[in-house]
Amino acid sequence: MAWRGGRPLNSVDRRPSTLNRNTSPKMNIRKSEEADFAAMLAIVNDAARAYRGVIPSDRWHEPYMPRDELEGESARGVVFWVAEQEGRMVGVMGIQDKGDVALVRHAYVVPTTQRSGVGTKLLRYVESLVDKPVLIGTWAAASWAIDFYRRNGYAVVSSQDKDRLLRRYWAIPPRQIETSVVLADRRWREAQSSTQS
Ligand SMILES: CC(C)(COP(=O)(O)OP(=O)(O)OC[C@H]1O[C@@H](n2cnc3c(N)ncnc32)[C@H](O)[C@@H]1OP(=O)(O)O)[C@@H](O)C(=O)NCCC(=O)NCCS
C-alpha cells in the first residue's frame, strides 16, 4: 500500500499545514530538517521527564533521547514532523513506514503547551500521510499517553498481540517489550477481526 498522495515518506514537503482551533494560536506543521534536531531534542527530553519515577527505573536515563538516537531513528526511516506556534517549535511526532503498517513514534509536546490540542493535531496530521493501519507503542505506566491515544481512536491490544507486534515492528530490548503497551487504530483492529472471522 502506498503513502497517501504517492509521495514517499521521506520526500521534502515544505508545504505548511495551518491548523487552527478557535482560541489557540495558529499552528504550522512541517517536516523536520537536520537543523531542527537541537530544538527537537530539547522538546523530547523536556517532555520525557514525565516518565521519571513512573516508568521502571532501569529504563529511565537522562537525556532520555541522546542526539545519536534521534539521528539513528531518522536513518531508520522515522520521518519527524514538527509543530510550530508563532514561530516556536511546540511539538514533535514521527511516523515510520513498516510495510503493512505504519508506526507513530516519539510523540512529544512542550510541557507548558500540553493539553491544548497540539498532540492531537500532530497525530491527525501524521495519520493523514498514510493509507495503512497505524500502531503506537508506549510505556504501560504512561497512563496519560494511553489516555491521549484512546481518546484519539486507538485501543490497547492484547498482551499476546503486543509481544508479537513489538518483536515484529520495533527494535527494542526484551525488558522494554515487557513494560510497554501497543495501541492500534480502528483499521488494524478491523483487519484483525476480519482475519479471525
Ligand atoms: C502525550 C502528548 C504527546 C499529548 O500531547 P498534548 O498536546 O498534550 O495532547 P492534546 O492536548 O492533544 O490532548 C490532551 C489529552 O491527552 C491526555 N493528556 C495529555 N497530557 C496529559 C497529562 N499530563 N495528564 C493527563 N492526561 C494528559 C488527556 O486525555 C488530555 O485530555 P484532557 O486535557 O481533556 O484531559 C503530550 O502530553 C506529551 O508530550 N507527554 C509527555 C511525553 C509522552 O508521554 N509522550 C508519549 C510518547 S508515546
Ligand as a Chemical Component Dictionary entry (heavy atoms), coordinates in Angstrom:
data_LIG
# 
_chem_comp.id                   LIG 
_chem_comp.type                 NON-POLYMER 
_chem_comp.pdbx_formal_charge   0 
_chem_comp.three_letter_code    LIG 
# 
loop_
_chem_comp_atom.comp_id 
_chem_comp_atom.atom_id 
_chem_comp_atom.alt_atom_id 
_chem_comp_atom.type_symbol 
_chem_comp_atom.charge 
_chem_comp_atom.model_Cartn_x 
_chem_comp_atom.model_Cartn_y 
_chem_comp_atom.model_Cartn_z 
_chem_comp_atom.pdbx_ordinal 
LIG C1  C1  C 0 1.178  12.633 25.151 1  
LIG C2  C2  C 0 1.340  14.009 24.495 2  
LIG C3  C3  C 0 2.188  13.890 23.225 3  
LIG C4  C4  C 0 -0.039 14.532 24.106 4  
LIG O1  O1  O 0 0.068  15.805 23.524 5  
LIG P1  P1  P 0 -0.889 17.002 24.042 6  
LIG O2  O2  O 0 -0.670 18.161 23.154 7  
LIG O3  O3  O 0 -0.678 17.184 25.489 8  
LIG O4  O4  O 0 -2.322 16.347 23.775 9  
LIG P2  P2  P 0 -3.735 17.035 23.462 10 
LIG O5  O5  O 0 -3.775 18.387 24.082 11 
LIG O6  O6  O 0 -3.999 16.946 22.011 12 
LIG O7  O7  O 0 -4.709 16.008 24.188 13 
LIG C5  C5  C 0 -4.839 16.129 25.572 14 
LIG C6  C6  C 0 -5.326 14.830 26.146 15 
LIG O8  O8  O 0 -4.238 13.907 26.250 16 
LIG C7  C7  C 0 -4.217 13.348 27.583 17 
LIG N1  N1  N 0 -3.116 14.004 28.319 18 
LIG C8  C8  C 0 -2.068 14.663 27.759 19 
LIG N2  N2  N 0 -1.234 15.065 28.747 20 
LIG C9  C9  C 0 -1.744 14.670 29.905 21 
LIG C10 C10 C 0 -1.315 14.772 31.259 22 
LIG N3  N3  N 0 -0.176 15.393 31.601 23 
LIG N4  N4  N 0 -2.098 14.252 32.210 24 
LIG C11 C11 C 0 -3.239 13.622 31.908 25 
LIG N5  N5  N 0 -3.718 13.498 30.630 26 
LIG C12 C12 C 0 -2.954 14.003 29.643 27 
LIG C13 C13 C 0 -5.560 13.709 28.180 28 
LIG O9  O9  O 0 -6.503 12.770 27.707 29 
LIG C14 C14 C 0 -5.790 15.059 27.563 30 
LIG O10 O10 O 0 -7.138 15.448 27.564 31 
LIG P3  P3  P 0 -7.654 16.445 28.718 32 
LIG O11 O11 O 0 -6.674 17.557 28.788 33 
LIG O12 O12 O 0 -9.007 16.851 28.229 34 
LIG O13 O13 O 0 -7.692 15.602 29.951 35 
LIG C15 C15 C 0 1.993  15.033 25.461 36 
LIG O14 O14 O 0 1.165  15.179 26.594 37 
LIG C16 C16 C 0 3.387  14.679 25.915 38 
LIG O15 O15 O 0 4.358  15.084 25.294 39 
LIG N6  N6  N 0 3.505  13.958 27.050 40 
LIG C17 C17 C 0 4.787  13.575 27.625 41 
LIG C18 C18 C 0 5.525  12.587 26.735 42 
LIG C19 C19 C 0 4.685  11.407 26.351 43 
LIG O16 O16 O 0 4.044  10.761 27.177 44 
LIG N7  N7  N 0 4.705  11.078 25.047 45 
LIG C20 C20 C 0 4.020  9.913  24.501 46 
LIG C21 C21 C 0 5.054  9.055  23.852 47 
LIG S1  S1  S 0 4.314  7.640  23.043 48 
# 
loop_
_chem_comp_bond.comp_id 
_chem_comp_bond.atom_id_1 
_chem_comp_bond.atom_id_2 
_chem_comp_bond.value_order 
_chem_comp_bond.pdbx_ordinal 
LIG C1  C2  SING 1  
LIG C2  C3  SING 2  
LIG C2  C4  SING 3  
LIG C2  C15 SING 4  
LIG C4  O1  SING 5  
LIG O1  P1  SING 6  
LIG P1  O2  DOUB 7  
LIG P1  O3  SING 8  
LIG P1  O4  SING 9  
LIG O4  P2  SING 10 
LIG P2  O5  DOUB 11 
LIG P2  O6  SING 12 
LIG P2  O7  SING 13 
LIG O7  C5  SING 14 
LIG C5  C6  SING 15 
LIG C6  O8  SING 16 
LIG C6  C14 SING 17 
LIG O8  C7  SING 18 
LIG C7  N1  SING 19 
LIG C7  C13 SING 20 
LIG N1  C8  SING 21 
LIG N1  C12 SING 22 
LIG C8  N2  DOUB 23 
LIG N2  C9  SING 24 
LIG C9  C10 SING 25 
LIG C9  C12 DOUB 26 
LIG C10 N3  SING 27 
LIG C10 N4  DOUB 28 
LIG N4  C11 SING 29 
LIG C11 N5  DOUB 30 
LIG N5  C12 SING 31 
LIG C13 O9  SING 32 
LIG C13 C14 SING 33 
LIG C14 O10 SING 34 
LIG O10 P3  SING 35 
LIG P3  O11 DOUB 36 
LIG P3  O12 SING 37 
LIG P3  O13 SING 38 
LIG C15 O14 SING 39 
LIG C15 C16 SING 40 
LIG C16 O15 DOUB 41 
LIG C16 N6  SING 42 
LIG N6  C17 SING 43 
LIG C17 C18 SING 44 
LIG C18 C19 SING 45 
LIG C19 O16 DOUB 46 
LIG C19 N7  SING 47 
LIG N7  C20 SING 48 
LIG C20 C21 SING 49 
LIG C21 S1  SING 50 
# 
